[in-house]
């Protein structure tokens, strides 16, 4: 049975070979590492949503109280309001008494 001293050079060569091959494939160039690092902190438009464009209906009572003596108006061109206006804009006009 061979002793540990006989396996030492073989294990050392195998360790150096594994470190050299895996290290070279894992290390990237400084330029690409810096690019990846700066891209990590650059804001992206898909990372968040703007709550100003969302309508939760929390102010719907304002138009009912403020314009109680007036009847609701019907928009003569409902296509514009349904397809081109944002939800927030429709909510504002709904509060002013304009329906689509």
DSSP file (Angstrom, degrees, kcal/mol; ACC not computed):
  #  RESIDUE AA STRUCTURE BP1 BP2  ACC     N-H-->O    O-->H-N    N-H-->O    O-->H-N    TCO  KAPPA ALPHA  PHI   PSI    X-CA   Y-CA   Z-CA
    1    1 A X              0   0    0      0, 0.0     2,-0.1     0, 0.0     0, 0.0   0.000 360.0 360.0 360.0 125.3    0.0    0.0    0.0
    2    2 A X        -     0   0    0      1,-0.1     2,-0.1     2,-0.1     5,-0.0  -0.428 360.0-125.5 -74.0 146.9    1.6    3.3   -1.1
    3    3 A X    >>  -     0   0    0     -2,-0.1     3,-0.9     1,-0.1     4,-0.8  -0.265  27.4 -97.7 -84.7 173.7    2.0    6.0    1.6
    4    4 A X  H 3> S+     0   0    0      1,-0.2     4,-0.9     2,-0.2     3,-0.2   0.745 118.3  64.9 -66.5 -23.2    0.7    9.5    1.5
    5    5 A X  H 34 S+     0   0    0      1,-0.2     4,-0.5     2,-0.2    -1,-0.2   0.819  98.6  53.5 -70.6 -29.0    4.1   10.9    0.4
    6    6 A X  H <4 S+     0   0    0     -3,-0.9     4,-0.4     1,-0.2    -1,-0.2   0.799 110.2  46.4 -76.0 -27.8    3.8    9.0   -2.9
    7    7 A X  H  X S+     0   0    0     -4,-0.8     4,-2.6     1,-0.2     5,-0.3   0.603  90.5  87.7 -87.5 -12.6    0.4   10.5   -3.7
    8    8 A X  H  X S+     0   0    0     -4,-0.9     4,-2.4     1,-0.2     5,-0.2   0.912  88.7  44.1 -55.9 -52.1    1.4   14.1   -2.8
    9    9 A X  H  > S+     0   0    0     -4,-0.5     4,-2.4     1,-0.2    -1,-0.2   0.876 114.6  50.5 -65.0 -35.6    2.8   15.1   -6.2
   10   10 A X  H  > S+     0   0    0     -4,-0.4     4,-2.5     2,-0.2    -2,-0.2   0.927 112.6  45.4 -66.6 -44.1   -0.1   13.6   -8.1
   11   11 A X  H  X S+     0   0    0     -4,-2.6     4,-2.5     2,-0.2    -2,-0.2   0.895 112.9  51.7 -66.0 -39.4   -2.7   15.3   -5.9
   12   12 A X  H  X S+     0   0    0     -4,-2.4     4,-2.4    -5,-0.3    -2,-0.2   0.921 111.7  46.1 -63.7 -44.7   -0.7   18.6   -6.2
   13   13 A X  H  X S+     0   0    0     -4,-2.4     4,-2.5     2,-0.2    -2,-0.2   0.915 113.8  48.8 -64.4 -42.9   -0.7   18.4  -10.0
   14   14 A X  H  X S+     0   0    0     -4,-2.5     4,-2.4     2,-0.2    -2,-0.2   0.900 111.8  49.4 -63.6 -41.2   -4.3   17.5  -10.1
   15   15 A X  H  X S+     0   0    0     -4,-2.5     4,-2.5     2,-0.2    -2,-0.2   0.921 112.5  47.0 -64.5 -45.0   -5.2   20.4   -7.8
   16   16 A X  H  X S+     0   0    0     -4,-2.4     4,-2.4     2,-0.2    -2,-0.2   0.895 112.1  50.8 -64.2 -40.3   -3.2   22.9   -9.9
   17   17 A X  H  X S+     0   0    0     -4,-2.5     4,-2.1     2,-0.2     5,-0.2   0.923 112.5  45.8 -63.6 -44.4   -4.7   21.6  -13.1
   18   18 A X  H  X S+     0   0    0     -4,-2.4     4,-2.3     1,-0.2     5,-0.3   0.895 113.8  49.0 -66.1 -40.7   -8.3   21.9  -11.7
   19   19 A X  H  X S+     0   0    0     -4,-2.5     4,-2.0     1,-0.2     5,-0.2   0.893 112.0  48.8 -65.9 -39.1   -7.6   25.4  -10.3
   20   20 A X  H  X S+     0   0    0     -4,-2.4     4,-1.5    -5,-0.2    -2,-0.2   0.905 115.4  42.3 -69.5 -41.1   -6.1   26.6  -13.5
   21   21 A X  H  X S+     0   0    0     -4,-2.1     4,-1.1    -5,-0.2    -2,-0.2   0.905 119.9  40.8 -76.6 -40.2   -8.9   25.4  -15.8
   22   22 A X  H  X S+     0   0    0     -4,-2.3     4,-1.3    -5,-0.2    -2,-0.2   0.873 113.6  54.0 -76.0 -34.3  -11.8   26.4  -13.6
   23   23 A X  H  X S+     0   0    0     -4,-2.0     4,-1.8    -5,-0.3    -2,-0.2   0.899 107.2  50.5 -65.6 -40.5  -10.3   29.8  -12.6
   24   24 A X  H  < S+     0   0    0     -4,-1.5    -1,-0.2     1,-0.2    -2,-0.2   0.850 112.0  47.1 -67.6 -33.8   -9.8   30.8  -16.2
   25   25 A X  H  < S+     0   0    0     -4,-1.1    -1,-0.2     1,-0.2    -2,-0.2   0.738 114.2  47.2 -81.3 -20.4  -13.3   30.0  -17.2
   26   26 A X  H  < S+     0   0    0     -4,-1.3     2,-0.4    -3,-0.1    -2,-0.2   0.773  94.6  81.9 -89.9 -27.6  -14.8   31.8  -14.2
   27   27 A X     <  -     0   0    0     -4,-1.8     2,-0.2    -5,-0.2     3,-0.1  -0.645  64.2-161.9 -84.5 130.7  -12.8   35.1  -14.3
   28   28 A X        -     0   0    0     -2,-0.4    -2,-0.1     1,-0.1    -3,-0.0  -0.648  31.4 -84.0-106.4 167.6  -14.2   37.6  -16.8
   29   29 A X     >  -     0   0    0     -2,-0.2     4,-2.2     1,-0.1     5,-0.2  -0.309  36.5-118.2 -68.4 153.4  -12.4   40.6  -18.2
   30   30 A X  H  > S+     0   0    0      1,-0.2     4,-2.4     2,-0.2     5,-0.2   0.846 113.1  56.1 -61.5 -32.8  -12.3   43.8  -16.1
   31   31 A X  H  > S+     0   0    0      2,-0.2     4,-2.1     1,-0.2    -1,-0.2   0.935 110.6  42.1 -66.0 -46.0  -14.2   45.7  -18.9
   32   32 A X  H  > S+     0   0    0      2,-0.2     4,-2.3     1,-0.2    -2,-0.2   0.846 113.9  53.1 -71.1 -32.3  -17.1   43.2  -18.9
   33   33 A X  H  X S+     0   0    0     -4,-2.2     4,-2.1     2,-0.2    -2,-0.2   0.907 110.7  46.7 -67.0 -41.2  -17.1   43.0  -15.1
   34   34 A X  H  X S+     0   0    0     -4,-2.4     4,-2.5     2,-0.2     5,-0.2   0.892 112.3  50.8 -66.9 -38.7  -17.4   46.8  -14.8
   35   35 A X  H  X S+     0   0    0     -4,-2.1     4,-2.2     2,-0.2    -2,-0.2   0.914 111.9  46.8 -63.9 -43.0  -20.1   46.9  -17.5
   36   36 A X  H  X S+     0   0    0     -4,-2.3     4,-1.3     2,-0.2    -1,-0.2   0.883 112.1  51.6 -65.9 -37.8  -22.1   44.2  -15.6
   37   37 A X  H  X S+     0   0    0     -4,-2.1     4,-0.8     2,-0.2    -2,-0.2   0.914 112.9  43.5 -66.2 -43.9  -21.6   46.1  -12.3
   38   38 A X  H >X S+     0   0    0     -4,-2.5     3,-0.6     1,-0.2     4,-0.5   0.857 110.6  55.7 -71.7 -33.5  -22.8   49.4  -13.7
   39   39 A X  H 3< S+     0   0    0     -4,-2.2     3,-0.5     1,-0.2    -1,-0.2   0.802  99.8  62.0 -65.8 -28.0  -25.8   47.7  -15.5
   40   40 A X  H 3< S+     0   0    0     -4,-1.3    -1,-0.2     1,-0.2    -2,-0.2   0.832 110.4  38.1 -66.8 -32.0  -26.8   46.3  -12.1
   41   41 A X  H << S+     0   0    0     -4,-0.8     2,-0.5    -3,-0.6    -1,-0.2   0.384  91.1 104.5-101.8   2.8  -27.3   49.8  -10.7
   42   42 A X  S  < S-     0   0    0     -4,-0.5     2,-0.0    -3,-0.5    -3,-0.0  -0.735  76.7-119.0 -84.1 125.8  -28.8   51.4  -13.8
   43   43 A X        -     0   0    0     -2,-0.5     2,-0.4     2,-0.0    -2,-0.1  -0.358  25.1-152.0 -67.5 144.9  -32.6   51.9  -13.5
   44   44 A X    >   -     0   0    0      1,-0.1     3,-1.7    -2,-0.0     4,-0.3  -0.918  18.2-130.4-116.4 141.8  -34.7   50.0  -15.9
   45   45 A X  T 3  S+     0   0    0     -2,-0.4     3,-0.5     1,-0.3    -1,-0.1   0.733 108.2  54.8 -64.4 -22.0  -38.2   51.2  -17.0
   46   46 A X  T 3  S+     0   0    0      1,-0.2    -1,-0.3     3,-0.0     3,-0.0   0.464  87.5  82.3 -89.3  -1.0  -39.6   47.8  -16.4
   47   47 A X  S <  S+     0   0    0     -3,-1.7     2,-0.3     1,-0.1    -1,-0.2   0.720 101.0  14.7 -77.3 -20.5  -38.4   47.7  -12.8
   48   48 A X        -     0   0    0     -3,-0.5     2,-0.4    -4,-0.3    -1,-0.1  -0.956  67.7-128.2-148.9 163.2  -41.3   49.7  -11.4
   49   49 A X        -     0   0    0     -2,-0.3     2,-0.7    -3,-0.0    -3,-0.0  -0.897  26.6-118.7-115.7 148.9  -44.8   51.0  -12.2
   50   50 A X    >   -     0   0    0     -2,-0.4     3,-1.4     1,-0.1     4,-0.2  -0.762  16.0-158.2 -87.4 114.8  -45.9   54.5  -11.9
   51   51 A X  G >  S+     0   0    0     -2,-0.7     3,-1.1     1,-0.3    -1,-0.1   0.649  84.3  76.2 -70.1 -11.2  -48.8   54.7   -9.4
   52   52 A X  G 3  S+     0   0    0      1,-0.2    -1,-0.3     3,-0.0    -2,-0.0   0.757  92.7  52.8 -69.2 -22.4  -50.0   58.0  -10.9
   53   53 A X  G <  S+     0   0    0     -3,-1.4    35,-0.4    35,-0.1     2,-0.3   0.456  92.1  92.5 -91.7  -1.0  -51.5   56.1  -13.9
   54   54 A X    <   -     0   0    0     -3,-1.1     2,-0.6    -4,-0.2    32,-0.0  -0.729  62.3-151.5 -96.4 143.5  -53.5   53.7  -11.7
   55   55 A X        +     0   0    0     -2,-0.3    -3,-0.0     1,-0.1    -2,-0.0  -0.956  22.2 167.2-116.4 117.4  -57.1   54.4  -10.7
   56   56 A X        -     0   0    0     -2,-0.6    -1,-0.1     0, 0.0    -2,-0.0   0.452  48.6-122.2-106.3  -3.8  -58.3   52.9   -7.5
   57   57 A X    >   +     0   0    0      1,-0.1     3,-1.0     2,-0.0     4,-0.2   0.685  68.0 134.7  76.3  18.0  -61.5   54.9   -7.3
   58   58 A X  T 3  S+     0   0    0      1,-0.2     3,-0.2     2,-0.1    -1,-0.1   0.680  74.1  44.6 -76.2 -14.7  -60.7   56.6   -3.9
   59   59 A X  T >> S+     0   0    0      1,-0.1     3,-1.1     2,-0.1     4,-0.5   0.149  76.8 109.0-111.8  19.0  -61.8   60.0   -5.2
   60   60 A X  H <> S+     0   0    0     -3,-1.0     4,-0.7     1,-0.2     3,-0.3   0.759  70.9  63.8 -67.3 -23.9  -65.0   59.0   -6.9
   61   61 A X  H 3> S+     0   0    0     -3,-0.2     4,-2.1     1,-0.2    -1,-0.2   0.709  85.9  75.0 -73.0 -18.9  -67.2   60.7   -4.3
   62   62 A X  H <> S+     0   0    0     -3,-1.1     4,-2.9     1,-0.2     5,-0.3   0.928  95.9  45.8 -63.3 -47.2  -65.9   64.1   -5.1
   63   63 A X  H  X S+     0   0    0     -4,-0.5     4,-1.7    -3,-0.3    -1,-0.2   0.845 111.5  53.2 -65.1 -33.5  -67.8   64.6   -8.3
   64   64 A X  H  < S+     0   0    0     -4,-0.7    -1,-0.2     2,-0.2    -2,-0.2   0.889 116.7  37.4 -69.0 -38.8  -71.0   63.3   -6.7
   65   65 A X  H >< S+     0   0    0     -4,-2.1     3,-0.8     1,-0.1    -2,-0.2   0.898 120.1  44.7 -79.6 -41.0  -70.8   65.8   -3.8
   66   66 A X  H 3< S+     0   0    0     -4,-2.9     3,-0.2     1,-0.2    -3,-0.2   0.780 123.9  32.5 -77.6 -27.4  -69.4   68.8   -5.7
   67   67 A X  T >< S+     0   0    0     -4,-1.7     3,-0.9    -5,-0.3    -1,-0.2  -0.198  75.4 131.2-120.9  40.5  -71.7   68.6   -8.8
   68   68 A X  T <  S+     0   0    0     -3,-0.8    -1,-0.1     1,-0.2    -2,-0.1   0.822  72.3  52.1 -66.2 -31.3  -74.8   67.2   -7.1
   69   69 A X  T 3  S+     0   0    0     -3,-0.2     2,-0.3    -4,-0.1    -1,-0.2   0.627 100.2  76.1 -82.6 -11.1  -77.2   69.7   -8.7
   70   70 A X  S <  S-     0   0    0     -3,-0.9     2,-0.1     1,-0.0    -3,-0.1  -0.744  79.9-123.9-100.4 147.3  -75.9   69.0  -12.2
   71   71 A X        -     0   0    0     -2,-0.3     2,-0.2     1,-0.1    -2,-0.1  -0.421  36.9 -92.5 -80.4 163.1  -76.8   66.0  -14.3
   72   72 A X        -     0   0    0     -2,-0.1     2,-0.3    26,-0.1    26,-0.2  -0.536  39.6-135.0 -76.9 141.7  -74.2   63.7  -15.7
   73   73 A X  E     -a   98   0A   0     24,-3.5    26,-3.0    -2,-0.2     2,-0.5  -0.705   6.1-140.2 -97.3 148.8  -73.0   64.5  -19.3
   74   74 A X  E     -a   99   0A   0     -2,-0.3     2,-0.2    24,-0.2    26,-0.2  -0.938  21.3-124.2-108.4 127.4  -72.6   62.0  -22.0
   75   75 A X        -     0   0    0     24,-2.4     3,-0.4    -2,-0.5    23,-0.0  -0.514  10.5-146.2 -70.1 130.7  -69.5   62.4  -24.3
   76   76 A X  S    S+     0   0    0      1,-0.3     2,-0.4    -2,-0.2    -1,-0.1   0.723  95.2  44.6 -72.0 -18.8  -70.6   62.6  -27.9
   77   77 A X    >>  +     0   0    0      1,-0.1     4,-0.8     2,-0.0     3,-0.7  -0.713  65.3 166.7-122.7  79.8  -67.4   60.8  -29.0
   78   78 A X  H 3>  +     0   0    0     -2,-0.4     4,-2.1    -3,-0.4     5,-0.2   0.694  66.0  74.1 -71.4 -17.3  -66.9   57.9  -26.6
   79   79 A X  H 3> S+     0   0    0      1,-0.2     4,-2.3     2,-0.2     5,-0.4   0.912  95.0  51.4 -61.6 -41.5  -64.3   56.2  -28.8
   80   80 A X  H <>>S+     0   0    0     -3,-0.7     4,-2.1     1,-0.2     5,-1.0   0.932 112.6  44.7 -60.8 -47.2  -61.7   58.7  -27.8
   81   81 A X  H  <5S+     0   0    0     -4,-0.8    -1,-0.2     1,-0.2     4,-0.2   0.836 116.6  45.2 -68.9 -32.5  -62.3   58.3  -24.1
   82   82 A X  H  <5S+     0   0    0     -4,-2.1    -1,-0.2     1,-0.1    -2,-0.2   0.854 126.8  23.0 -80.2 -34.2  -62.4   54.5  -24.2
   83   83 A X  H  <5S+     0   0    0     -4,-2.3    -3,-0.2    -5,-0.2    -2,-0.2   0.717 128.4  33.6-109.9 -23.9  -59.4   53.8  -26.3
   84   84 A X  T  <5S+     0   0    0     -4,-2.1     2,-0.2    -5,-0.4    -3,-0.2   0.669  97.8  81.3-109.8 -19.3  -57.0   56.8  -26.1
   85   85 A X  S   <S-     0   0    0     -5,-1.0     2,-0.1    -4,-0.2    -4,-0.0  -0.597  76.6-119.4 -89.7 149.7  -57.4   58.1  -22.6
   86   86 A X     >  -     0   0    0     -2,-0.2     4,-2.3     1,-0.1     5,-0.2  -0.332  27.7-108.0 -77.5 166.9  -55.6   56.6  -19.6
   87   87 A X  H  > S+     0   0    0    -34,-0.3     4,-2.1     1,-0.2     5,-0.1   0.876 121.0  54.0 -62.1 -37.4  -57.5   55.2  -16.6
   88   88 A X  H  > S+     0   0    0    -35,-0.4     4,-2.0     2,-0.2    -1,-0.2   0.915 108.7  47.5 -65.0 -43.1  -56.5   58.2  -14.5
   89   89 A X  H  > S+     0   0    0      1,-0.2     4,-2.4     2,-0.2    -2,-0.2   0.891 111.6  50.8 -65.9 -39.6  -57.8   60.7  -17.1
   90   90 A X  H  X S+     0   0    0     -4,-2.3     4,-2.3     1,-0.2    -1,-0.2   0.878 108.9  52.6 -64.0 -36.7  -61.1   58.8  -17.4
   91   91 A X  H  X S+     0   0    0     -4,-2.1     4,-2.0     2,-0.2    -2,-0.2   0.900 108.9  49.4 -64.9 -41.0  -61.4   58.8  -13.6
   92   92 A X  H  X S+     0   0    0     -4,-2.0     4,-1.2     2,-0.2    -2,-0.2   0.932 113.8  45.1 -63.9 -45.9  -60.9   62.6  -13.5
   93   93 A X  H  <>S+     0   0    0     -4,-2.4     5,-2.6     1,-0.2     4,-0.4   0.850 110.2  54.6 -69.2 -32.3  -63.6   63.1  -16.2
   94   94 A X  H ><5S+     0   0    0     -4,-2.3     3,-1.0     1,-0.2    -1,-0.2   0.892 107.0  51.6 -64.9 -38.5  -65.9   60.7  -14.4
   95   95 A X  H 3<5S+     0   0    0     -4,-2.0    -1,-0.2     1,-0.2    -2,-0.2   0.783 106.3  55.1 -67.8 -26.6  -65.5   62.8  -11.2
   96   96 A X  T 3<5S-     0   0    0     -4,-1.2    -1,-0.2     2,-0.1    -2,-0.2   0.499 126.8-100.4 -84.0  -3.9  -66.4   65.9  -13.3
   97   97 A X  T < 5S+     0   0    0     -3,-1.0   -24,-3.5    -4,-0.4     2,-0.5   0.695  79.4 131.8  97.0  20.9  -69.6   64.3  -14.4
   98   98 A X  E   < -a   73   0A   0     -5,-2.6    -1,-0.3   -26,-0.2     2,-0.3  -0.931  34.4-168.1-110.4 123.0  -68.7   63.1  -17.9
   99   99 A X  E      a   74   0A   0    -26,-3.0   -24,-2.4    -2,-0.5   -18,-0.1  -0.737 360.0 360.0-107.1 157.5  -69.5   59.5  -18.8
  100  100 A X              0   0    0     -2,-0.3   -18,-0.1   -26,-0.2    -1,-0.1   0.338 360.0 360.0-116.1 360.0  -68.4   57.5  -21.8
